[in-house]
């Protein structure tokens, strides 16, 4: 039996002050429960060459003997994308999630050849004891099937995590948010609520997913002689289901294009959460014999991703689909902030190939999966938490959610705005900050992790170029025999190149070259002096790389 010490700790490893790589740790006594382990996608401006950004797992590794499991709110990348890397570093941690979330995780682990942990499939209403924690999984509606809120019972009180949600009274799959159960939990007493904040700036309520279905049906029915191509998120199985239903109604075949679209639709079919007749779906490789007016292609690429199916089509690089005047392309999403340029480039390229293109500013082709202000108010009124921490948002979102909670009567001293690395301690009569934990970002490039210094160098190379100083040195007499200067991404005239060669020779002449330490000093002097000259003359800051090439003079025939 766990000794009741009345203290509950909550540590934030990601998902606060940002949208992405969500990860939270709840600790009571010697037990820790992890909630989600997500990733976020990099931007070319801030993280050039990086494939993925995941949380720093230092806290988990330091407390590995206390970790009892990880519970997943839903299967989006910002909630599960970091799990393969977590398990790779931290070993076999039990995972709990919906059938779709677990299937997606299993696929990731298989691809990366990571040993399978104990993967536990749960459904709405299930209750699991995980260490000292009693976790209840509560159905919520979101833009992916199998999304949960979590009610976590501890000896210090109940923690309620909303997960990502919206209140959709007419969900496509019929699985409504369980407001009755949430109200029961609130009436029983909730110590702490962690509430998602993504759409806090939007008034009113989020439109139902069925509204998108109405738009898509009108597009299909009003273009009976055209081939229809619809790009959407592969994980939005409800939207894919609506498209299939429309196509079956009008007698169109469906083909999936794009790796994630094919994989997720196959998973969903096997799990019986995507339903269609056996002859409805055809492989993308077999579409050439189908009349354009009898075909609908559901593809990836709604965000203009460089390697996605729709981008390949727009660039004329897709082996199976050649875009032309026979095509109507509907982009069923809104650009994620930062993706606008890529999306509009995609649209322009589709137009250039003759297609008719429909997108967000022209049609109701997308609805959010996140709650707006009125829904957030309803959640707060049902849960009635003593303490409240807004999560899943940039700092401006968290601040606005705090203001909303204040308007609902929660005292200011009972609300905390947190950042990554913060730890909150809840005692019997207070909520307060504790010592910070080691947390932050880890940059994944291929199979390697990249630190901030490498990123800094990449940014410098991409904006200012590089200057390489090749110093050819006779090892026997330690004399400089020649200097070559190579540049990439920056241009020097002959006069300036000669000036830098002379400066390099003078710096070498006034430096010692006896041991490794002195060689390091020579390189630093060269970097500093050459960088200063370039900055003063050209107002540029390229990376300067001195390379010392030691040469052994070959003996002549007479010397032999």
WOWO-V511689 format. One record per residue. N is the residue number from 1. RES is the residue in three letters. SS is DSSP state (~ for helix, > for strand, _ for the rest). PSI is psi in whole degrees, 0 to 359 (NA if undefined). OMEGA is omega as a letter, one per 30 degrees, with the letter a starting at -180 (NA if undefined). Layout:
n:N res:RES ss:SS psi:PSI omega:OMEGA
n:N res:RES ss:SS psi:PSI omega:OMEGA
This chain:
n:1 res:UNK ss:_ psi:133 omega:a
n:2 res:UNK ss:_ psi:131 omega:l
n:3 res:UNK ss:_ psi:130 omega:a
n:4 res:UNK ss:_ psi:107 omega:l
n:5 res:UNK ss:_ psi:3 omega:l
n:6 res:UNK ss:_ psi:16 omega:l
n:7 res:UNK ss:_ psi:130 omega:l
n:8 res:UNK ss:> psi:132 omega:a
n:9 res:UNK ss:> psi:139 omega:l
n:10 res:UNK ss:> psi:120 omega:a
n:11 res:UNK ss:> psi:141 omega:a
n:12 res:UNK ss:> psi:112 omega:a
n:13 res:UNK ss:> psi:348 omega:l
n:14 res:UNK ss:> psi:167 omega:l
n:15 res:UNK ss:_ psi:6 omega:l
n:16 res:UNK ss:> psi:137 omega:a
n:17 res:UNK ss:_ psi:10 omega:a
n:18 res:UNK ss:> psi:164 omega:l
n:19 res:UNK ss:_ psi:111 omega:a
n:20 res:UNK ss:_ psi:168 omega:a
n:21 res:UNK ss:_ psi:55 omega:a
n:22 res:UNK ss:_ psi:132 omega:l
n:23 res:UNK ss:> psi:126 omega:a
n:24 res:UNK ss:> psi:146 omega:l
n:25 res:UNK ss:> psi:131 omega:l
n:26 res:UNK ss:> psi:128 omega:a
n:27 res:UNK ss:> psi:133 omega:l
n:28 res:UNK ss:> psi:127 omega:a
n:29 res:UNK ss:_ psi:240 omega:a
n:30 res:UNK ss:_ psi:20 omega:l
n:31 res:UNK ss:> psi:139 omega:l
n:32 res:UNK ss:> psi:133 omega:l
n:33 res:UNK ss:> psi:129 omega:l
n:34 res:UNK ss:> psi:140 omega:l
n:35 res:UNK ss:> psi:114 omega:l
n:36 res:UNK ss:_ psi:161 omega:l
n:37 res:UNK ss:_ psi:86 omega:a
n:38 res:UNK ss:_ psi:180 omega:l
n:39 res:UNK ss:> psi:172 omega:l
n:40 res:UNK ss:> psi:157 omega:a
n:41 res:UNK ss:_ psi:144 omega:a
n:42 res:UNK ss:_ psi:166 omega:l
n:43 res:UNK ss:_ psi:147 omega:a
n:44 res:UNK ss:_ psi:329 omega:a
n:45 res:UNK ss:_ psi:314 omega:a
n:46 res:UNK ss:_ psi:329 omega:a
n:47 res:UNK ss:_ psi:67 omega:a
n:48 res:UNK ss:_ psi:132 omega:l
n:49 res:UNK ss:_ psi:358 omega:a
n:50 res:UNK ss:_ psi:138 omega:a
n:51 res:UNK ss:_ psi:323 omega:a
n:52 res:UNK ss:> psi:150 omega:l
n:53 res:UNK ss:> psi:128 omega:a
n:54 res:UNK ss:> psi:166 omega:l
n:55 res:UNK ss:> psi:157 omega:l
n:56 res:UNK ss:_ psi:125 omega:a
n:57 res:UNK ss:_ psi:16 omega:a
n:58 res:UNK ss:~ psi:316 omega:a
n:59 res:UNK ss:~ psi:318 omega:a
n:60 res:UNK ss:~ psi:316 omega:a
n:61 res:UNK ss:~ psi:324 omega:l
n:62 res:UNK ss:~ psi:336 omega:a
n:63 res:UNK ss:_ psi:29 omega:a
n:64 res:UNK ss:~ psi:325 omega:a
n:65 res:UNK ss:~ psi:346 omega:a
n:66 res:UNK ss:~ psi:346 omega:a
n:67 res:UNK ss:> psi:120 omega:a
n:68 res:UNK ss:> psi:341 omega:l
n:69 res:UNK ss:> psi:172 omega:l
n:70 res:UNK ss:> psi:127 omega:l
n:71 res:UNK ss:> psi:139 omega:a
n:72 res:UNK ss:_ psi:125 omega:l
n:73 res:UNK ss:_ psi:323 omega:l
n:74 res:UNK ss:_ psi:175 omega:a
n:75 res:UNK ss:_ psi:21 omega:l
n:76 res:UNK ss:_ psi:154 omega:a
n:77 res:UNK ss:~ psi:326 omega:a
n:78 res:UNK ss:~ psi:2 omega:l
n:79 res:UNK ss:~ psi:341 omega:l
n:80 res:UNK ss:~ psi:352 omega:a
n:81 res:UNK ss:_ psi:337 omega:a
n:82 res:UNK ss:_ psi:355 omega:a
n:83 res:UNK ss:~ psi:316 omega:l
n:84 res:UNK ss:~ psi:322 omega:a
n:85 res:UNK ss:~ psi:324 omega:l
n:86 res:UNK ss:~ psi:312 omega:a
n:87 res:UNK ss:~ psi:328 omega:l
n:88 res:UNK ss:~ psi:321 omega:a
n:89 res:UNK ss:~ psi:329 omega:a
n:90 res:UNK ss:~ psi:1 omega:l
n:91 res:UNK ss:_ psi:203 omega:a
n:92 res:UNK ss:_ psi:94 omega:l
n:93 res:UNK ss:_ psi:127 omega:l
n:94 res:UNK ss:_ psi:140 omega:a
n:95 res:UNK ss:> psi:137 omega:a
n:96 res:UNK ss:> psi:129 omega:l
n:97 res:UNK ss:> psi:176 omega:l
n:98 res:UNK ss:_ psi:168 omega:a
n:99 res:UNK ss:~ psi:319 omega:a
n:100 res:UNK ss:~ psi:316 omega:l
n:101 res:UNK ss:~ psi:317 omega:a
n:102 res:UNK ss:~ psi:321 omega:l
n:103 res:UNK ss:~ psi:319 omega:l
n:104 res:UNK ss:~ psi:318 omega:l
n:105 res:UNK ss:~ psi:315 omega:a
n:106 res:UNK ss:~ psi:319 omega:l
n:107 res:UNK ss:~ psi:317 omega:l
n:108 res:UNK ss:~ psi:316 omega:a
n:109 res:UNK ss:~ psi:321 omega:l
n:110 res:UNK ss:~ psi:315 omega:l
n:111 res:UNK ss:~ psi:321 omega:a
n:112 res:UNK ss:_ psi:4 omega:l
n:113 res:UNK ss:_ psi:47 omega:l
n:114 res:UNK ss:_ psi:136 omega:l
n:115 res:UNK ss:_ psi:136 omega:a
n:116 res:UNK ss:_ psi:128 omega:l
n:117 res:UNK ss:_ psi:187 omega:l
n:118 res:UNK ss:_ psi:110 omega:a
n:119 res:UNK ss:> psi:118 omega:a
n:120 res:UNK ss:> psi:117 omega:l
n:121 res:UNK ss:> psi:129 omega:l
n:122 res:UNK ss:_ psi:163 omega:l
n:123 res:UNK ss:_ psi:168 omega:a
n:124 res:UNK ss:_ psi:132 omega:a
n:125 res:UNK ss:_ psi:344 omega:l
n:126 res:UNK ss:_ psi:148 omega:l
n:127 res:UNK ss:> psi:133 omega:a
n:128 res:UNK ss:> psi:137 omega:l
n:129 res:UNK ss:> psi:118 omega:a
n:130 res:UNK ss:> psi:100 omega:a
n:131 res:UNK ss:_ psi:226 omega:a
n:132 res:UNK ss:_ psi:353 omega:a
n:133 res:UNK ss:> psi:135 omega:l
n:134 res:UNK ss:> psi:112 omega:a
n:135 res:UNK ss:> psi:125 omega:l
n:136 res:UNK ss:> psi:132 omega:a
n:137 res:UNK ss:> psi:122 omega:a
n:138 res:UNK ss:> psi:127 omega:a
n:139 res:UNK ss:> psi:131 omega:l
n:140 res:UNK ss:> psi:159 omega:l
n:141 res:UNK ss:> psi:139 omega:a
n:142 res:UNK ss:_ psi:189 omega:a
n:143 res:UNK ss:_ psi:15 omega:l
n:144 res:UNK ss:_ psi:147 omega:l
n:145 res:UNK ss:_ psi:157 omega:l
n:146 res:UNK ss:_ psi:39 omega:l
n:147 res:UNK ss:> psi:141 omega:a
n:148 res:UNK ss:> psi:148 omega:l
n:149 res:UNK ss:> psi:160 omega:a
n:150 res:UNK ss:> psi:129 omega:l
n:151 res:UNK ss:> psi:114 omega:a
n:152 res:UNK ss:> psi:112 omega:a
n:153 res:UNK ss:> psi:128 omega:l
n:154 res:UNK ss:> psi:164 omega:l
n:155 res:UNK ss:_ psi:344 omega:a
n:156 res:UNK ss:_ psi:5 omega:l
n:157 res:UNK ss:> psi:180 omega:a
n:158 res:UNK ss:> psi:132 omega:l
n:159 res:UNK ss:> psi:127 omega:l
n:160 res:UNK ss:> psi:119 omega:l
n:161 res:UNK ss:> psi:120 omega:a
n:162 res:UNK ss:_ psi:339 omega:a
n:163 res:UNK ss:_ psi:192 omega:l
n:164 res:UNK ss:_ psi:132 omega:a
n:165 res:UNK ss:_ psi:163 omega:l
n:166 res:UNK ss:> psi:164 omega:a
n:167 res:UNK ss:_ psi:95 omega:a
n:168 res:UNK ss:_ psi:111 omega:a
n:169 res:UNK ss:_ psi:349 omega:l
n:170 res:UNK ss:_ psi:61 omega:a
n:171 res:UNK ss:_ psi:149 omega:a
n:172 res:UNK ss:_ psi:320 omega:a
n:173 res:UNK ss:_ psi:359 omega:l
n:174 res:UNK ss:_ psi:358 omega:a
n:175 res:UNK ss:_ psi:92 omega:a
n:176 res:UNK ss:_ psi:159 omega:l
n:177 res:UNK ss:_ psi:137 omega:a
n:178 res:UNK ss:_ psi:74 omega:a
n:179 res:UNK ss:~ psi:328 omega:l
n:180 res:UNK ss:~ psi:315 omega:a
n:181 res:UNK ss:~ psi:322 omega:l
n:182 res:UNK ss:~ psi:319 omega:l
n:183 res:UNK ss:~ psi:319 omega:l
n:184 res:UNK ss:~ psi:316 omega:l
n:185 res:UNK ss:~ psi:318 omega:l
n:186 res:UNK ss:~ psi:319 omega:a
n:187 res:UNK ss:~ psi:333 omega:l
n:188 res:UNK ss:~ psi:344 omega:l
n:189 res:UNK ss:_ psi:118 omega:l
n:190 res:UNK ss:_ psi:124 omega:a
n:191 res:UNK ss:_ psi:313 omega:a
n:192 res:UNK ss:> psi:134 omega:l
n:193 res:UNK ss:> psi:132 omega:l
n:194 res:UNK ss:> psi:114 omega:a
n:195 res:UNK ss:> psi:131 omega:a
n:196 res:UNK ss:> psi:149 omega:a
n:197 res:UNK ss:_ psi:10 omega:a
n:198 res:UNK ss:_ psi:312 omega:a
n:199 res:UNK ss:_ psi:26 omega:a
n:200 res:UNK ss:_ psi:333 omega:a
n:201 res:UNK ss:_ psi:353 omega:a
n:202 res:UNK ss:_ psi:128 omega:a
n:203 res:UNK ss:_ psi:164 omega:l
n:204 res:UNK ss:_ psi:216 omega:a
n:205 res:UNK ss:_ psi:161 omega:l
n:206 res:UNK ss:_ psi:139 omega:l
n:207 res:UNK ss:_ psi:147 omega:l
n:208 res:UNK ss:_ psi:148 omega:l
n:209 res:UNK ss:~ psi:332 omega:a
n:210 res:UNK ss:~ psi:337 omega:l
n:211 res:UNK ss:~ psi:323 omega:l
n:212 res:UNK ss:~ psi:321 omega:l
n:213 res:UNK ss:~ psi:322 omega:l
n:214 res:UNK ss:~ psi:317 omega:l
n:215 res:UNK ss:~ psi:315 omega:a
n:216 res:UNK ss:~ psi:322 omega:l
n:217 res:UNK ss:~ psi:318 omega:l
n:218 res:UNK ss:~ psi:320 omega:l
n:219 res:UNK ss:~ psi:315 omega:a
n:220 res:UNK ss:~ psi:314 omega:a
n:221 res:UNK ss:~ psi:332 omega:a
n:222 res:UNK ss:_ psi:0 omega:l
n:223 res:UNK ss:_ psi:61 omega:a
n:224 res:UNK ss:_ psi:339 omega:a
n:225 res:UNK ss:_ psi:8 omega:a
n:226 res:UNK ss:_ psi:156 omega:l
n:227 res:UNK ss:> psi:136 omega:a
n:228 res:UNK ss:> psi:130 omega:l
n:229 res:UNK ss:> psi:123 omega:a
n:230 res:UNK ss:> psi:121 omega:l
n:231 res:UNK ss:> psi:131 omega:l
n:232 res:UNK ss:_ psi:177 omega:l
n:233 res:UNK ss:_ psi:131 omega:a
n:234 res:UNK ss:_ psi:330 omega:a
n:235 res:UNK ss:_ psi:346 omega:a
n:236 res:UNK ss:_ psi:75 omega:a
n:237 res:UNK ss:~ psi:325 omega:l
n:238 res:UNK ss:~ psi:320 omega:l
n:239 res:UNK ss:~ psi:319 omega:l
n:240 res:UNK ss:~ psi:319 omega:l
n:241 res:UNK ss:~ psi:318 omega:l
n:242 res:UNK ss:~ psi:318 omega:l
n:243 res:UNK ss:~ psi:316 omega:l
n:244 res:UNK ss:~ psi:317 omega:l
n:245 res:UNK ss:~ psi:318 omega:l
n:246 res:UNK ss:~ psi:316 omega:a
n:247 res:UNK ss:~ psi:319 omega:l
n:248 res:UNK ss:~ psi:325 omega:a
n:249 res:UNK ss:~ psi:322 omega:a
n:250 res:UNK ss:~ psi:2 omega:l
n:251 res:UNK ss:_ psi:32 omega:l
n:252 res:UNK ss:_ psi:143 omega:l
n:253 res:UNK ss:> psi:158 omega:l
n:254 res:UNK ss:> psi:135 omega:l
n:255 res:UNK ss:> psi:139 omega:l
n:256 res:UNK ss:> psi:135 omega:l
n:257 res:UNK ss:> psi:130 omega:a
n:258 res:UNK ss:_ psi:136 omega:a
n:259 res:UNK ss:~ psi:311 omega:a
n:260 res:UNK ss:~ psi:326 omega:l
n:261 res:UNK ss:~ psi:316 omega:l
n:262 res:UNK ss:~ psi:313 omega:a
n:263 res:UNK ss:~ psi:312 omega:a
n:264 res:UNK ss:~ psi:322 omega:l
n:265 res:UNK ss:~ psi:323 omega:l
n:266 res:UNK ss:~ psi:317 omega:l
n:267 res:UNK ss:~ psi:312 omega:a
n:268 res:UNK ss:~ psi:323 omega:l
n:269 res:UNK ss:~ psi:316 omega:a
n:270 res:UNK ss:~ psi:329 omega:a
n:271 res:UNK ss:_ psi:2 omega:a
n:272 res:UNK ss:_ psi:30 omega:l
n:273 res:UNK ss:_ psi:359 omega:l
n:274 res:UNK ss:_ psi:125 omega:a
n:275 res:UNK ss:_ psi:127 omega:l
n:276 res:UNK ss:_ psi:162 omega:a
n:277 res:UNK ss:_ psi:156 omega:a
n:278 res:UNK ss:_ psi:327 omega:a
n:279 res:UNK ss:_ psi:8 omega:a
n:280 res:UNK ss:_ psi:315 omega:a
n:281 res:UNK ss:> psi:131 omega:l
n:282 res:UNK ss:_ psi:149 omega:l
n:283 res:UNK ss:_ psi:146 omega:a
n:284 res:UNK ss:~ psi:333 omega:a
n:285 res:UNK ss:~ psi:347 omega:a
n:286 res:UNK ss:~ psi:19 omega:a
n:287 res:UNK ss:~ psi:346 omega:a
n:288 res:UNK ss:~ psi:333 omega:a
n:289 res:UNK ss:~ psi:5 omega:a
n:290 res:UNK ss:_ psi:133 omega:l
n:291 res:UNK ss:_ psi:136 omega:l
n:292 res:UNK ss:~ psi:322 omega:a
n:293 res:UNK ss:~ psi:352 omega:a
n:294 res:UNK ss:~ psi:18 omega:a
n:295 res:UNK ss:> psi:142 omega:l
n:296 res:UNK ss:> psi:129 omega:l
n:297 res:UNK ss:> psi:126 omega:l
n:298 res:UNK ss:> psi:119 omega:a
n:299 res:UNK ss:> psi:165 omega:l
n:300 res:UNK ss:_ psi:172 omega:l
n:301 res:UNK ss:_ psi:12 omega:a
n:302 res:UNK ss:_ psi:347 omega:l
n:303 res:UNK ss:_ psi:12 omega:l
n:304 res:UNK ss:_ psi:25 omega:a
n:305 res:UNK ss:_ psi:136 omega:a
n:306 res:UNK ss:_ psi:322 omega:a
n:307 res:UNK ss:_ psi:8 omega:a
n:308 res:UNK ss:_ psi:166 omega:a
n:309 res:UNK ss:~ psi:313 omega:a
n:310 res:UNK ss:~ psi:324 omega:l
n:311 res:UNK ss:~ psi:320 omega:l
n:312 res:UNK ss:~ psi:318 omega:l
n:313 res:UNK ss:~ psi:312 omega:a
n:314 res:UNK ss:~ psi:331 omega:a
n:315 res:UNK ss:_ psi:1 omega:a
n:316 res:UNK ss:_ psi:27 omega:a
n:317 res:UNK ss:_ psi:0 omega:a
n:318 res:UNK ss:_ psi:129 omega:a
n:319 res:UNK ss:_ psi:330 omega:a
n:320 res:UNK ss:_ psi:333 omega:a
n:321 res:UNK ss:_ psi:118 omega:l
n:322 res:UNK ss:_ psi:115 omega:a
n:323 res:UNK ss:_ psi:139 omega:l
n:324 res:UNK ss:_ psi:195 omega:a
n:325 res:UNK ss:_ psi:347 omega:l
n:326 res:UNK ss:_ psi:359 omega:a
n:327 res:UNK ss:> psi:138 omega:l
n:328 res:UNK ss:> psi:120 omega:a
n:329 res:UNK ss:> psi:122 omega:l
n:330 res:UNK ss:> psi:123 omega:l
n:331 res:UNK ss:> psi:103 omega:a
n:332 res:UNK ss:_ psi:65 omega:l
n:333 res:UNK ss:_ psi:169 omega:l
n:334 res:UNK ss:_ psi:145 omega:l
n:335 res:UNK ss:_ psi:129 omega:l
n:336 res:UNK ss:_ psi:138 omega:l
n:337 res:UNK ss:_ psi:127 omega:a
n:338 res:UNK ss:_ psi:341 omega:a
n:339 res:UNK ss:_ psi:1 omega:a
n:340 res:UNK ss:~ psi:314 omega:a
n:341 res:UNK ss:~ psi:316 omega:a
n:342 res:UNK ss:~ psi:320 omega:a
n:343 res:UNK ss:~ psi:317 omega:a
n:344 res:UNK ss:~ psi:330 omega:l
n:345 res:UNK ss:~ psi:317 omega:l
n:346 res:UNK ss:~ psi:312 omega:a
n:347 res:UNK ss:~ psi:315 omega:l
n:348 res:UNK ss:~ psi:317 omega:a
n:349 res:UNK ss:~ psi:324 omega:l
n:350 res:UNK ss:~ psi:318 omega:l
n:351 res:UNK ss:~ psi:319 omega:a
n:352 res:UNK ss:~ psi:332 omega:a
n:353 res:UNK ss:_ psi:3 omega:l
n:354 res:UNK ss:_ psi:358 omega:a
n:355 res:UNK ss:_ psi:154 omega:l
n:356 res:UNK ss:> psi:127 omega:a
n:357 res:UNK ss:> psi:131 omega:l
n:358 res:UNK ss:> psi:135 omega:a
n:359 res:UNK ss:_ psi:182 omega:a
n:360 res:UNK ss:_ psi:319 omega:a
n:361 res:UNK ss:_ psi:352 omega:a
n:362 res:UNK ss:_ psi:331 omega:a
n:363 res:UNK ss:_ psi:159 omega:l
n:364 res:UNK ss:_ psi:77 omega:a
n:365 res:UNK ss:_ psi:0 omega:a
n:366 res:UNK ss:_ psi:144 omega:l
n:367 res:UNK ss:_ psi:151 omega:a
n:368 res:UNK ss:_ psi:156 omega:l
n:369 res:UNK ss:_ psi:10 omega:a
n:370 res:UNK ss:_ psi:148 omega:a
n:371 res:UNK ss:_ psi:138 omega:l
n:372 res:UNK ss:_ psi:185 omega:a
n:373 res:UNK ss:~ psi:314 omega:a
n:374 res:UNK ss:~ psi:325 omega:l
n:375 res:UNK ss:~ psi:322 omega:l
n:376 res:UNK ss:~ psi:322 omega:l
n:377 res:UNK ss:~ psi:317 omega:l
n:378 res:UNK ss:~ psi:318 omega:l
n:379 res:UNK ss:~ psi:315 omega:l
n:380 res:UNK ss:~ psi:321 omega:a
n:381 res:UNK ss:~ psi:331 omega:l
n:382 res:UNK ss:~ psi:319 omega:a
n:383 res:UNK ss:~ psi:324 omega:l
n:384 res:UNK ss:_ psi:54 omega:a
n:385 res:UNK ss:_ psi:151 omega:l
n:386 res:UNK ss:_ psi:315 omega:l
n:387 res:UNK ss:> psi:151 omega:a
n:388 res:UNK ss:> psi:134 omega:l
n:389 res:UNK ss:> psi:114 omega:l
n:390 res:UNK ss:> psi:139 omega:a
n:391 res:UNK ss:> psi:182 omega:l
n:392 res:UNK ss:_ psi:63 omega:l
n:393 res:UNK ss:> psi:160 omega:l
n:394 res:UNK ss:_ psi:169 omega:a
n:395 res:UNK ss:~ psi:324 omega:l
n:396 res:UNK ss:~ psi:324 omega:l
n:397 res:UNK ss:~ psi:316 omega:a
n:398 res:UNK ss:~ psi:319 omega:a
n:399 res:UNK ss:~ psi:316 omega:l
n:400 res:UNK ss:~ psi:324 omega:l
n:401 res:UNK ss:~ psi:324 omega:l
n:402 res:UNK ss:~ psi:315 omega:l
n:403 res:UNK ss:~ psi:321 omega:l
n:404 res:UNK ss:~ psi:316 omega:l
n:405 res:UNK ss:~ psi:321 omega:l
n:406 res:UNK ss:~ psi:320 omega:l
n:407 res:UNK ss:~ psi:340 omega:l
n:408 res:UNK ss:_ psi:2 omega:l
n:409 res:UNK ss:_ psi:5 omega:l
n:410 res:UNK ss:_ psi:126 omega:a
n:411 res:UNK ss:_ psi:146 omega:a
n:412 res:UNK ss:~ psi:323 omega:a
n:413 res:UNK ss:~ psi:349 omega:l
n:414 res:UNK ss:~ psi:6 omega:l
n:415 res:UNK ss:> psi:135 omega:l
n:416 res:UNK ss:_ psi:133 omega:l
n:417 res:UNK ss:_ psi:126 omega:a
n:418 res:UNK ss:_ psi:160 omega:l
n:419 res:UNK ss:_ psi:168 omega:l
n:420 res:UNK ss:_ psi:132 omega:a
n:421 res:UNK ss:_ psi:348 omega:l
n:422 res:UNK ss:_ psi:150 omega:l
n:423 res:UNK ss:> psi:132 omega:a
n:424 res:UNK ss:> psi:137 omega:l
n:425 res:UNK ss:> psi:128 omega:l
n:426 res:UNK ss:> psi:118 omega:l
n:427 res:UNK ss:_ psi:187 omega:a
n:428 res:UNK ss:_ psi:322 omega:a
n:429 res:UNK ss:_ psi:16 omega:a
n:430 res:UNK ss:_ psi:160 omega:l
n:431 res:UNK ss:> psi:128 omega:a
n:432 res:UNK ss:> psi:160 omega:l
n:433 res:UNK ss:> psi:145 omega:l
n:434 res:UNK ss:_ psi:192 omega:l
n:435 res:UNK ss:_ psi:141 omega:l
n:436 res:UNK ss:_ psi:159 omega:l
n:437 res:UNK ss:_ psi:163 omega:l
n:438 res:UNK ss:_ psi:119 omega:a
n:439 res:UNK ss:_ psi:165 omega:a
n:440 res:UNK ss:_ psi:216 omega:a
n:441 res:UNK ss:> psi:145 omega:l
n:442 res:UNK ss:> psi:130 omega:a
n:443 res:UNK ss:> psi:125 omega:a
n:444 res:UNK ss:> psi:124 omega:l
n:445 res:UNK ss:> psi:104 omega:a
n:446 res:UNK ss:_ psi:237 omega:l
n:447 res:UNK ss:_ psi:11 omega:a
n:448 res:UNK ss:> psi:154 omega:l
n:449 res:UNK ss:> psi:138 omega:a
n:450 res:UNK ss:> psi:135 omega:l
n:451 res:UNK ss:_ psi:176 omega:a
n:452 res:UNK ss:~ psi:333 omega:l
n:453 res:UNK ss:~ psi:320 omega:l
n:454 res:UNK ss:~ psi:319 omega:l
n:455 res:UNK ss:~ psi:318 omega:l
n:456 res:UNK ss:~ psi:317 omega:l
n:457 res:UNK ss:~ psi:319 omega:a
n:458 res:UNK ss:~ psi:318 omega:l
n:459 res:UNK ss:~ psi:317 omega:a
n:460 res:UNK ss:~ psi:318 omega:l
n:461 res:UNK ss:~ psi:321 omega:a
n:462 res:UNK ss:~ psi:334 omega:a
n:463 res:UNK ss:~ psi:328 omega:a
n:464 res:UNK ss:~ psi:351 omega:l
n:465 res:UNK ss:_ psi:190 omega:a
n:466 res:UNK ss:> psi:143 omega:l
n:467 res:UNK ss:> psi:122 omega:a
n:468 res:UNK ss:> psi:122 omega:l
n:469 res:UNK ss:> psi:116 omega:l
n:470 res:UNK ss:> psi:109 omega:l
n:471 res:UNK ss:> psi:111 omega:l
n:472 res:UNK ss:> psi:120 omega:a
n:473 res:UNK ss:> psi:132 omega:l
n:474 res:UNK ss:> psi:117 omega:a
n:475 res:UNK ss:_ psi:324 omega:a
n:476 res:UNK ss:_ psi:317 omega:a
n:477 res:UNK ss:_ psi:6 omega:l
n:478 res:UNK ss:_ psi:40 omega:l
n:479 res:UNK ss:> psi:145 omega:l
n:480 res:UNK ss:> psi:121 omega:a
n:481 res:UNK ss:> psi:328 omega:l
n:482 res:UNK ss:> psi:161 omega:l
n:483 res:UNK ss:> psi:128 omega:l
n:484 res:UNK ss:> psi:141 omega:l
n:485 res:UNK ss:> psi:122 omega:l
n:486 res:UNK ss:> psi:142 omega:l
n:487 res:UNK ss:> psi:147 omega:l
n:488 res:UNK ss:> psi:127 omega:l
n:489 res:UNK ss:_ psi:7 omega:l
n:490 res:UNK ss:_ psi:146 omega:a
n:491 res:UNK ss:_ psi:131 omega:l
n:492 res:UNK ss:_ psi:146 omega:l
n:493 res:UNK ss:_ psi:169 omega:a
n:494 res:UNK ss:~ psi:321 omega:a
n:495 res:UNK ss:~ psi:317 omega:a
n:496 res:UNK ss:~ psi:324 omega:l
n:497 res:UNK ss:~ psi:317 omega:l
n:498 res:UNK ss:~ psi:322 omega:l
n:499 res:UNK ss:~ psi:319 omega:a
n:500 res:UNK ss:~ psi:325 omega:l
n:501 res:UNK ss:~ psi:317 omega:l
n:502 res:UNK ss:~ psi:318 omega:l
n:503 res:UNK ss:~ psi:321 omega:l
n:504 res:UNK ss:~ psi:315 omega:l
n:505 res:UNK ss:~ psi:317 omega:l
n:506 res:UNK ss:~ psi:320 omega:l
n:507 res:UNK ss:~ psi:319 omega:l
n:508 res:UNK ss:~ psi:318 omega:a
n:509 res:UNK ss:~ psi:330 omega:a
n:510 res:UNK ss:_ psi:8 omega:a
n:511 res:UNK ss:_ psi:152 omega:l
n:512 res:UNK ss:_ psi:154 omega:a
n:513 res:UNK ss:_ psi:49 omega:a
n:514 res:UNK ss:_ psi:326 omega:a
n:515 res:UNK ss:_ psi:180 omega:a
n:516 res:UNK ss:~ psi:322 omega:a
n:517 res:UNK ss:~ psi:316 omega:a
n:518 res:UNK ss:~ psi:328 omega:l
n:519 res:UNK ss:~ psi:320 omega:l
n:520 res:UNK ss:~ psi:319 omega:l
n:521 res:UNK ss:~ psi:321 omega:l
n:522 res:UNK ss:~ psi:314 omega:l
n:523 res:UNK ss:~ psi:317 omega:a
n:524 res:UNK ss:~ psi:320 omega:l
n:525 res:UNK ss:~ psi:318 omega:l
n:526 res:UNK ss:~ psi:315 omega:l
n:527 res:UNK ss:~ psi:311 omega:a
n:528 res:UNK ss:~ psi:313 omega:a
n:529 res:UNK ss:~ psi:315 omega:a
n:530 res:UNK ss:~ psi:318 omega:l
n:531 res:UNK ss:~ psi:320 omega:a
n:532 res:UNK ss:~ psi:318 omega:a
n:533 res:UNK ss:~ psi:316 omega:a
n:534 res:UNK ss:~ psi:318 omega:a
n:535 res:UNK ss:~ psi:315 omega:a
n:536 res:UNK ss:~ psi:322 omega:a
n:537 res:UNK ss:~ psi:318 omega:a
n:538 res:UNK ss:~ psi:353 omega:a
n:539 res:UNK ss:_ psi:37 omega:l
n:540 res:UNK ss:_ psi:157 omega:a
n:541 res:UNK ss:_ psi:66 omega:l
n:542 res:UNK ss:_ psi:161 omega:l
n:543 res:UNK ss:> psi:132 omega:l
n:544 res:UNK ss:> psi:121 omega:a
n:545 res:UNK ss:> psi:102 omega:l
n:546 res:UNK ss:> psi:130 omega:l
n:547 res:UNK ss:> psi:123 omega:a
n:548 res:UNK ss:> psi:113 omega:a
n:549 res:UNK ss:> psi:109 omega:a
n:550 res:UNK ss:> psi:128 omega:a
n:551 res:UNK ss:> psi:142 omega:l
n:552 res:UNK ss:_ psi:123 omega:a
n:553 res:UNK ss:_ psi:127 omega:l
n:554 res:UNK ss:_ psi:139 omega:l
n:555 res:UNK ss:_ psi:141 omega:l
n:556 res:UNK ss:_ psi:170 omega:l
n:557 res:UNK ss:_ psi:326 omega:l
n:558 res:UNK ss:_ psi:321 omega:a
n:559 res:UNK ss:_ psi:331 omega:l
n:560 res:UNK ss:_ psi:NA omega:NA
